Amino acid sequence: MPKKALMIDYEYCSGCHTCEVACKQEHNYPVGKGGIRMNEIITELPDGKLRIDYLPFPTAYCDLCANRVSKGEQPACVKHCQAQVMYYGTVTELAKIMDEKSHCVMYTPR
């Protein structure tokens, strides 16, 4: 069976935190615990302006919503991503998508 993964194209992530909320609700996680965490990266540009990038990143609690996926559904974070920058599929499928993107990360749970 092909290995499944989560891919995030963080170049267009808006930082809305919907992935975090969806994950917490799906798994009923308490405050401070979740399967995905939004990281905010602030960079000062040469002209003195600030650039803010957002990187949602799975935590050790992420199981790619095994319960949902076993029913043929997408992981909660993928389903609810407002910017549509999260993808779920086989590593091979996602690698093809990554070839067309420039700012992606891929996550496969243990």
N, C-alpha and C positions, 0 to 999 in steps of 0.2 A: 504494500500500500504506500503510495507516495506521501512523503512528509509534508505536512501543512505548516504554513507560516503566516505571520502578519507583516505587512509592509506599510511603512508610513512615509509619504512624500512631504517632508516637513518644510519644504520651500514655500508651500502655500497654506500651511496651518495658520489659522487665525487666532489661536489661543483661547477659544471659547470655553474650554473645559467640559464640553458635552460628553466627550469620551470618558472622562473621570466620573461624571455623574451617572452615566449609563452603566458603567462597570459597578459602581457602588450599589446602585439599585438592583442590578441583576443578581449580585452575590450577597446583598444585604450586609455589606462590610460596615464596620463601625467607623466613626470619625478617626482620621489618621491612617486608615488602612485602605488599600485599593490595589487593583490589578494593573492600573496604569496611572502614571504621574506626569503632570505637565511641567516641563522645565522651561524657564524663561532665560534666554541668553541675551545679555545686553552688551553691545559692542560700540565703543566710541570710534567714529569714523574720522579720517584725517581732517575733515572740515569742521570737526567739533560736534557734529550732530550725532545722535544716538540711533542705533539700529537695534530693534528688538525682534528676535526670532523665537519661535516657540517649538519645542520638541517634546511631543507626547512620547513617553517611553514606558514600556511594560515593566512591571516590578516582578519580584519573585512569586507573587500571588497570582500572576496571570496564567491561566490554563487554556487560553483562547476560547473561553466559554464552552468547554467540552460538552456540557449539558445541552446548550442551544445547538451546537454544531452537530451533535448526534441526531438531532431532529431535522437536520437539513437547513437550519437557519445560520445566519452570519453571527460572528461575535457581536456583543452589544455595542462595543466601541465603534466597530465598522458600520453597523446599521445606523447609528445615531450621529455619526460624524457630519457636522454641518458644512464643512469645507470639502467633503468628499475626498479626503487625502489618505484614507486608510483602506487597505485592500487585504482580503483574506483569500488564500488559495494554496496551491502546491508551490513548493520552492521553485520548481521549473517554470510554472506560469508567472510567478512574481519576478523571477530573474529576467524574463522577457520584458516585463513592464519597466523594471529598473534600468534596462538598457536605454530607454527613451527618456529617463529622468536624470536629474543631476544631484538632488539632495534627498536621498532616501536611506532608510535603515530597514533591516529585515530582522524579525524576531521569530525564533522557533523555541518553544518550551522544551524543557528536558523530558 
